[in-house]
């Protein structure tokens, strides 16, 4: 059944609801498939870039799960929320919140929290961009001739990004492939 605008909806409101609706439908179909893949012996096809997050809704108390891209830096799994204005899940992590992540075939208890004005935010964003160069491009970042990013531009892009960091228990072996040192990606300004 095609989406039709309601009589009281402006064209912009209709387009926004259509995008959110199609986004929700795609997630409702794809997330369960990818979660199953992450638990299967075929997980190596997607394991280095994708993880599942299981958490309890702050207000509803209901359990939720989703699949997202991540990067690892030390004992942290970093998620940059693309098109954050269209998504609500990350708002559950305004405060330090318990979660479980499925990464590299292991379910791990951890805590997640939005990084706001945190000194780790630029380094975390740099680590994410190292793992997912498309995120740097979408943020308008370009590497210099020496392969590094301008540190002022990186700081601005990091400041504008919505990021959730999941702190793993120390010494955890899951997600063992840590990204390269993010400090090496930043050029002195």
C-alpha positions, 0 to 999 in steps of 0.5 A: 500500500503506497504512502499517501499524505494526510490532508493536514500534512505539509509536503515536507512533513509527508516526505519526512514521515515517508523516509522514517517509515521506509527506514523503520521497515528496512531496519525491521527486516534487515536487523534480524537477518544481520543479527542472525548472521553475527551469531552464525559461523558466517559472521566473518563476512560482516564481523569487523564492521558490524555489531548488535546492541541490546539495551532497555528503553529508558522510559518504556522499560522494553528490550530493544536491539539494533545492528550498527557499524562500530570501530574499536579503540582500546577497550571502547566500541565507538558508534557514530550515529549517522542521520541522528535526527532520524533515529531515537535509540541513541537517546537512551544513552544520555546517561551511562546505561548498561547494554550488551553487545554482540561483537565477533561472536561474543555477547559482552556486558558493557556500559554505553554513553553519549560522548558530549564535551569529552576530551576523548571525542576527537580521538574516538571520531578519528578512530571511527573515521580510520575504520570507516573512511566514508564517515570522514567523507560524509563529514566533509573531511579530506586527508592531506597529502601526508594521509592525515586529517586536519586536526581543527576540521576533525575537531569540528566534525567530532563536535557535530557528530552524535557518538555513543561509546561502549566501554568493554570490561578491561582486557576483553579479547572480543573485537580484538582488531583495534583500529590504528592509533587515531593520533597518527591520523591527525595533522598538527594545525 
